[in-house]
Amino acid sequence: MDCVFCKIAKGEIPSKKAYEDDKVLAFYDLEPQAPVHILIIPKEHIESAQDITPQNSQIVAHIFEVAAKLAKENHLDSGFRIVNNAGKDGGQTVPHLHFHLLGGRSMKWPPG
């Protein structure tokens, strides 16, 4: 498998880690779209939100727990955004489930 996020999770490609445990890795985005822009990925390869099943869905809850912890650690007390893109038409560019934690500035809707 030639998945860049799997390689990052295995330590084959370096990243600036924000958090790691046995289930997930969180690291700073190389092209941040906000003062705080952290990617949170499961270490297990799940291609997209379209592939969440009853057998693997607990990872999403854990990712949101990690996001809340990181938001507190980064002083995002006035709010933050969590983004997940699913599939080509959803704007997913890396075929590995991931969530963007964005904060440190006021977010607009719809995003521009």
C-alpha positions as CSV (number, residue, x, y, z in Angstrom):
1,M,0.0,0.0,0.0
2,D,1.4,3.4,-1.0
3,C,-0.6,5.6,1.5
4,V,1.2,8.7,2.6
5,F,-0.7,8.9,5.9
6,C,0.1,5.2,6.7
7,K,3.7,6.0,6.1
8,I,3.5,9.0,8.4
9,A,1.7,6.9,11.1
10,K,4.5,4.3,10.8
11,G,7.2,7.0,11.1
12,E,8.5,6.4,7.6
13,I,7.8,10.0,6.7
14,P,8.5,12.6,9.4
15,S,5.8,14.8,10.8
16,K,5.5,17.4,13.5
17,K,3.5,15.5,16.0
18,A,0.8,17.1,18.1
19,Y,-0.5,13.9,19.7
20,E,0.0,10.1,19.4
21,D,-1.4,7.0,21.1
22,D,-1.9,3.4,20.0
23,K,-4.9,4.3,17.8
24,V,-4.3,7.7,16.3
25,L,-1.7,10.2,15.3
26,A,-2.2,14.0,15.2
27,F,0.3,16.2,13.3
28,Y,0.6,19.7,12.1
29,D,-0.5,20.4,8.5
30,L,2.3,21.4,6.2
31,E,0.0,24.0,4.5
32,P,-2.0,25.4,7.4
33,Q,-5.2,27.2,6.7
34,A,-5.5,28.6,10.2
35,P,-3.1,29.5,13.0
36,V,-3.8,26.0,14.4
37,H,-4.2,23.3,11.7
38,I,-3.8,19.8,12.9
39,L,-4.6,16.6,11.0
40,I,-5.9,13.7,13.1
41,I,-5.7,10.2,11.5
42,P,-6.4,6.7,12.6
43,K,-3.3,4.5,12.5
44,E,-5.4,1.8,10.9
45,H,-6.0,2.4,7.3
46,I,-9.6,3.4,6.6
47,E,-9.9,5.0,3.2
48,S,-12.7,7.5,3.9
49,A,-15.7,8.3,6.0
50,Q,-17.6,6.3,3.4
51,D,-15.9,3.2,4.8
52,I,-17.0,3.6,8.4
53,T,-18.7,0.5,9.7
54,P,-20.1,-0.7,13.0
55,Q,-16.8,-2.6,13.4
56,N,-14.5,0.5,13.0
57,S,-16.8,3.4,14.0
58,Q,-15.4,3.7,17.5
59,I,-12.3,5.3,16.0
60,V,-14.3,8.4,15.1
61,A,-15.4,8.9,18.7
62,H,-11.8,8.6,19.8
63,I,-10.6,11.1,17.2
64,F,-13.2,13.6,18.4
65,E,-11.9,13.0,22.0
66,V,-8.4,13.7,20.8
67,A,-9.6,16.8,18.9
68,A,-11.2,18.2,22.1
69,K,-8.0,17.6,24.0
70,L,-5.9,19.3,21.3
71,A,-8.3,22.2,21.2
72,K,-7.9,22.8,24.9
73,E,-4.1,22.5,24.7
74,N,-4.0,25.0,21.9
75,H,-6.3,27.5,23.8
76,L,-9.1,27.3,21.2
77,D,-11.6,28.3,23.9
78,S,-13.7,30.5,21.6
79,G,-14.2,27.7,19.1
80,F,-12.7,25.6,16.4
81,R,-13.7,23.7,13.3
82,I,-13.3,20.0,12.5
83,V,-13.5,19.1,8.8
84,N,-13.6,15.7,7.1
85,N,-13.8,15.4,3.3
86,A,-15.1,12.1,1.9
87,G,-14.4,11.0,-1.6
88,K,-13.4,12.8,-4.7
89,D,-16.4,15.0,-5.0
90,G,-16.2,15.8,-1.2
91,G,-12.7,17.2,-1.8
92,Q,-10.7,14.3,-0.2
93,T,-7.2,14.4,-1.6
94,V,-5.5,11.7,0.5
95,P,-7.3,8.3,0.6
96,H,-7.0,7.8,4.3
97,L,-9.6,8.9,6.8
98,H,-8.5,12.2,8.4
99,F,-9.9,15.1,10.2
100,H,-8.7,18.7,10.1
101,L,-8.7,20.6,13.4
102,L,-8.7,24.3,12.6
103,G,-8.7,27.2,15.0
104,G,-7.1,30.4,16.2
105,R,-9.2,32.6,13.9
106,S,-12.8,33.3,13.2
107,M,-14.2,30.8,10.7
108,K,-16.7,31.8,8.0
109,W,-19.5,29.8,6.5
110,P,-19.6,28.7,3.8
111,P,-15.9,28.2,3.7
112,G,-14.1,30.1,1.0
